[in-house]
Amino acid sequence: MSLRHGRPYLAIPGPSVLPDQVLQAMQCPAPDIYGPGMPRLVQGIVDDLRAVARTTQNVALYIANGHGAWEAALANTCCRGDKVLVLATGAFGHGWAGRAQAMGLEARVMDFGKRAGAEADRVAERLRADRTHEIRAVLAVQTDTASSARTDIAALRAALDAAGHPALLMVDSIAALACERMEMDAWGVDVLLAASQKGLMTPPGLAFVFFSERAARCGGDLVSPYWDWTLRANPEEFWHYFGGTAPTHHLFALRAALDLLMEEGLTHALDRHARLARAVWAAVGVWGEGGEMRPNIPDPAARSHAVTTLHLGAPNGTALRDWLEINTGVTLGIGLGMAAPGDPAFHGYFRLAHMGHVNAYMVLGALGAIETGLRALGISHGAGALDAAAQVMAGV
């Protein structure tokens, strides 16, 4: 007998939970892409994406995932042989560095480990040492989805300014946008990357690159016609938005998702994510008092509000994940990037997402399922975790 029969809960950090309104928006016939409706739809989407990123800058839309956004950002701003400084706080920082290297750039990695965000003081020191300004761009991941480390982007801009360095500041906000605060203009971000499948509550397949006029003037020589952001950001005809046929039903889905976000209010959505995250941390803290459970990021100020990476010790992390999926219908994320898949330590980690279309009862339900799994598997843990989470949810 299994308790999983019912609506499953995918609590992984992307693709995130899809709202019913988003699914329903896609259930319609193909539209006329040559009529006036689609251009109006996309312009409204662009306006709302700017509002979410808190920017008035250019926006380029791509039929791609986040890896495509990585390439688009580099191809439009860098030339072969350029040096980029990559601030790695987990697997995705290293992934972006690898993509840069494969494109013919020289990626210099500052590795901050997997348990903290990038340290602005160290970045400023590194940039001061670059007296000839060889570094073309600084690449940072706001929330590394693997480690759940969060980097202070405003502090990075202050570090560049303090060093007097002209490098572009590029930020991967794929796992953070609409979950964490982002102030592209106020924080001086030159290039901002996002994608549809996390805080924006839309199926994977759309990527967004916001870029300043300073970045637009860089004119990288790696760009091909498809990845060129010039016409995408300033389309003369509708098909220029996507370099060809528009992803119509993804756009319908994104429109519905943005409507939900705007109805809630961006400030309220960010506050919701913050409280859900704190509830998870409260539960984990109590479990850890009587066992090995701990958040991967020790400092709460450096923890993501979108996902929490947890350590339970091998093989208990994987054992708990497997038990929950089979017996409760809750799917947690694997310990991506925390250890090599062949390393026994890999099975000591798992991830709990709290991003996008997620509310109190969903998170409390996931926490309740986790406690059930801990008991069923005989894994040591402290008592009272759900009470601690409920107190946070209640605001007391």
C-alpha positions in Angstrom: 0.0 0.0 0.0 1.3 3.5 -0.9 0.1 6.9 0.2 1.2 8.5 -3.0 -2.1 8.2 -4.9 -3.4 11.7 -5.5 -1.9 14.8 -6.9 1.9 14.5 -6.9 4.1 17.4 -5.7 7.3 18.1 -7.7 9.4 19.9 -5.1 12.5 20.2 -7.3 14.1 23.5 -8.1 12.9 23.7 -11.7 10.8 23.0 -13.6 8.7 24.4 -10.9 5.0 23.8 -10.2 2.8 25.0 -13.0 -0.3 26.9 -12.0 -3.6 25.7 -13.4 -4.1 29.0 -15.1 -0.8 28.6 -17.0 -1.7 25.1 -18.1 -5.1 26.3 -19.3 -3.6 29.2 -21.2 -1.8 26.7 -23.4 -5.0 24.7 -24.3 -6.0 26.7 -27.3 -5.6 26.6 -31.1 -2.5 27.9 -32.8 -2.8 31.7 -33.4 -2.2 33.8 -36.5 1.4 34.9 -36.0 0.9 37.5 -38.7 -2.0 39.3 -37.1 -1.8 42.2 -34.6 -2.5 40.1 -31.5 0.9 38.4 -31.0 3.0 41.7 -31.2 0.7 43.2 -28.6 1.0 40.1 -26.4 4.8 40.1 -26.6 5.2 43.8 -25.9 3.1 43.4 -22.8 5.3 40.5 -21.7 8.4 42.5 -22.2 7.0 45.4 -20.2 6.2 43.1 -17.3 9.5 41.3 -17.4 11.2 44.7 -17.1 9.0 45.4 -14.1 10.1 42.1 -12.4 13.7 42.8 -13.1 13.3 46.4 -12.0 14.9 47.8 -15.2 14.2 50.0 -18.2 17.0 48.4 -20.2 16.9 46.2 -23.3 15.3 42.8 -23.3 16.1 40.0 -25.8 13.9 36.9 -25.9 15.1 33.4 -26.9 13.7 30.0 -27.5 16.2 28.4 -25.2 17.0 27.3 -21.6 19.4 29.0 -19.2 22.4 27.5 -20.9 21.3 29.3 -24.1 21.1 32.6 -22.1 24.7 32.0 -20.9 25.9 31.8 -24.5 23.8 34.7 -25.7 25.2 37.0 -23.0 28.8 36.1 -23.8 28.5 36.0 -27.6 27.1 39.5 -27.8 29.7 41.1 -25.5 32.9 39.2 -25.8 35.5 38.5 -28.4 37.5 35.3 -28.8 40.4 35.3 -26.3 38.8 37.7 -23.9 39.2 37.1 -20.2 36.2 36.7 -18.0 36.2 36.4 -14.2 33.7 33.8 -13.0 32.6 33.8 -9.4 31.7 30.2 -8.6 29.5 29.3 -5.6 28.3 25.9 -6.9 27.9 23.8 -10.0 26.2 26.5 -12.1 29.1 29.0 -11.7 31.5 26.3 -12.9 29.0 25.4 -15.7 29.0 29.0 -17.0 32.8 29.1 -16.9 32.9 25.9 -18.9 30.6 27.3 -21.5 32.8 30.5 -21.7 35.9 28.4 -22.2 34.3 26.3 -24.9 33.3 29.5 -26.8 37.0 30.5 -27.0 37.1 32.8 -23.9 39.6 32.6 -21.1 37.6 31.9 -18.0 39.3 32.6 -14.7 37.4 31.1 -11.9 37.3 32.4 -8.3 35.9 29.5 -6.4 34.1 30.4 -3.2 33.2 26.8 -2.5 29.7 25.4 -2.2 28.7 26.8 1.2 28.6 30.6 0.8 28.0 33.4 -1.7 30.8 35.3 -3.5 32.8 37.6 -1.2 32.7 41.1 -2.5 36.0 42.1 -0.8 37.9 39.3 -2.4 36.4 40.3 -5.8 37.5 43.9 -5.3 41.0 42.8 -4.4 41.2 40.6 -7.5 40.0 43.4 -9.8 42.5 45.8 -8.4 45.2 43.4 -9.3 44.0 43.6 -12.9 45.7 46.9 -13.5 45.6 46.7 -17.3 41.9 45.9 -17.2 42.2 42.6 -19.2 39.0 41.2 -17.6 36.1 41.9 -19.9 33.3 40.8 -17.6 32.6 39.5 -14.1 30.1 36.6 -14.2 28.1 35.8 -11.0 25.2 33.5 -10.2 22.7 35.2 -7.9 21.3 31.9 -6.6 23.2 28.7 -7.5 20.5 26.1 -7.8 22.8 23.3 -6.8 24.4 24.6 -3.6 21.5 27.1 -2.8 24.1 29.8 -2.2 22.9 33.3 -2.7 25.3 36.2 -3.7 24.8 39.8 -2.8 24.7 41.4 -6.2 24.6 45.0 -4.9 27.9 44.3 -3.0 29.5 43.0 -6.2 28.7 46.3 -8.0 30.2 48.2 -5.1 33.3 46.0 -5.4 33.7 46.8 -9.1 33.2 50.5 -8.4 35.7 50.4 -5.5 38.3 48.8 -7.7 37.6 51.3 -10.5 37.3 48.4 -12.9 35.3 48.8 -16.2 34.3 45.1 -16.5 30.7 44.3 -17.3 28.7 42.8 -14.4 26.8 39.8 -15.7 24.3 38.1 -13.4 22.6 34.7 -13.8 19.3 35.2 -12.1 17.7 32.1 -13.6 16.8 30.6 -10.2 16.2 33.9 -8.4 14.1 36.2 -10.6 10.6 36.6 -9.0 11.8 34.7 -5.9 14.6 37.0 -4.7 14.9 40.8 -4.9 16.5 42.0 -8.1 17.2 45.7 -8.9 19.0 45.5 -12.2 19.2 49.3 -12.7 19.8 50.3 -9.1 22.5 47.7 -8.6 24.3 48.5 -11.9 23.9 45.1 -13.5 25.0 45.3 -17.2 23.6 41.9 -18.3 20.9 39.9 -16.5 19.9 36.4 -17.4 16.6 34.7 -16.6 14.5 31.7 -17.8 10.9 30.7 -17.7 10.9 27.5 -15.7 11.5 28.6 -12.1 10.1 31.8 -10.4 8.3 32.7 -13.6 6.1 29.5 -13.4 6.2 28.6 -17.1 7.4 25.4 -18.8 11.1 25.3 -19.8 11.9 26.8 -23.2 12.1 30.6 -22.9 15.2 32.5 -21.9 15.5 36.3 -21.3 18.6 38.5 -21.5 18.3 42.0 -20.2 21.2 44.3 -21.2 22.3 47.9 -20.6 23.3 50.3 -23.3 26.9 49.9 -22.2 26.7 46.2 -22.8 25.0 46.7 -26.1 28.0 48.7 -27.4 30.5 46.0 -26.7 29.9 44.2 -30.0 31.3 40.7 -29.4 32.7 38.9 -32.4 31.4 35.5 -31.3 27.7 36.2 -32.1 25.9 34.4 -34.9 22.7 35.7 -36.5 20.5 33.6 -34.3 22.0 34.7 -31.0 22.4 38.4 -32.0 20.4 40.4 -29.5 20.2 43.6 -31.7 17.0 42.9 -33.6 15.5 40.9 -30.8 15.6 43.9 -28.5 14.5 46.3 -31.2 12.4 44.3 -33.7 11.5 45.8 -37.0 9.1 42.9 -37.7 7.4 40.5 -35.2 9.6 37.5 -36.2 12.7 39.4 -35.1 11.7 38.8 -31.5 12.6 35.2 -31.8 14.8 35.0 -34.9 11.9 33.1 -36.6 8.6 31.6 -35.6 7.4 32.6 -32.1 6.9 30.0 -29.4 3.2 30.9 -29.3 1.9 28.6 -26.5 4.9 29.3 -24.3 4.0 33.0 -24.6 0.4 32.3 -23.7 1.6 30.4 -20.6 4.1 33.2 -19.6 1.4 35.8 -20.0 -0.8 33.9 -17.6 2.1 33.5 -15.1 2.9 37.2 -15.2 -0.7 38.0 -14.7 -0.7 35.9 -11.5 2.5 37.5 -10.3 1.2 41.0 -11.0 -2.0 40.3 -9.3 -0.2 39.1 -6.2 2.2 42.0 -6.4 6.0 41.6 -6.7 6.8 42.8 -3.2 4.3 40.3 -1.7 5.6 37.5 -3.9 9.2 38.2 -2.6 7.9 38.3 1.0 6.1 35.0 0.5 9.3 33.3 -0.8 11.3 34.7 2.1 8.8 33.4 4.7 8.5 30.0 3.1 12.3 29.7 3.1 12.5 30.7 6.8 9.9 28.0 7.6 12.0 25.4 5.9 15.1 26.5 7.8 13.3 26.5 11.1 12.2 22.9 10.6 15.6 21.8 9.4 17.2 23.4 12.5 15.0 21.4 14.8 15.6 18.1 12.9 19.3 18.8 13.1 19.2 19.0 16.9 18.7 15.3 17.1 20.4 14.1 13.9 22.6 14.9 11.0 20.2 17.1 9.0 21.6 20.6 8.2 21.3 23.2 5.6 24.2 23.3 3.2 24.6 27.1 3.6 25.4 27.9 7.3 24.7 31.6 7.1 21.0 32.4 6.7 21.9 35.7 4.9 23.6 33.7 2.1 20.8 31.1 1.7 18.5 31.2 -1.3 14.8 32.0 -0.9 14.0 29.7 -3.8 15.6 26.4 -2.9 17.3 24.9 0.1 20.1 22.3 -0.3 20.2 19.9 2.6 22.8 17.4 4.0 21.6 14.3 5.8 24.7 12.1 5.4 25.1 9.3 2.9 23.2 7.2 2.0 20.3 8.8 3.9 19.8 11.7 1.5 19.0 9.5 -1.4 17.2 6.9 0.7 14.8 9.7 2.0 14.2 11.0 -1.5 13.4 7.6 -2.8 11.1 6.7 0.0 9.2 10.0 -0.3 8.7 9.6 -4.0 7.5 6.0 -3.7 5.3 6.4 -0.7 4.1 10.0 -0.5 4.1 11.4 -4.0 6.6 14.1 -3.0 9.6 14.4 -5.3 12.7 16.2 -3.9 15.7 17.4 -5.9 18.9 15.4 -6.1 22.1 16.6 -4.6 23.2 18.1 -7.9 26.8 19.2 -8.0 27.5 18.6 -4.4 29.6 15.5 -5.2 30.2 13.4 -8.2 27.4 10.9 -8.9 29.8 8.0 -8.4 31.0 9.4 -5.0 29.1 7.9 -2.0 28.9 11.5 -0.6 26.5 12.3 -3.4 23.8 10.3 -1.6 24.1 12.5 1.5 22.4 15.6 -0.2 18.9 16.5 -1.4 17.2 19.8 -2.3 13.8 21.2 -1.4 12.4 23.9 -3.7 10.1 26.6 -2.5 9.9 28.7 -5.7 7.2 30.0 -7.9 3.6 28.8 -7.4 4.1 27.5 -3.9 2.2 28.4 -0.7 2.2 27.5 3.0 0.2 24.3 2.8 2.4 22.9 0.0 5.6 23.6 2.0 4.2 22.4 5.2 3.0 19.3 3.4 6.4 18.6 2.0 7.9 19.1 5.5 5.4 16.8 6.9 6.2 14.2 4.3 9.9 14.5 5.1 9.3 14.0 8.8 7.2 10.9 7.9 10.1 9.6 5.8 12.6 10.2 8.6 10.5 8.2 11.0 9.8 5.4 8.5 13.5 5.0 7.8 14.6 5.3 11.4 16.8 8.3 10.6 17.6 10.2 13.8 16.1 13.7 14.0 14.9 16.3 16.6 11.3 16.6 17.5 9.1 19.6 17.0 10.2 20.6 13.5 6.7 21.1 12.1 5.7 23.3 15.1 8.8 25.5 14.4 7.8 25.8 10.7 4.2 26.6 11.6 5.3 29.4 14.0 7.3 31.0 11.1 4.3 30.7 8.8 2.1 32.3 11.4 4.5 35.2 11.8 5.1 34.5 15.5 
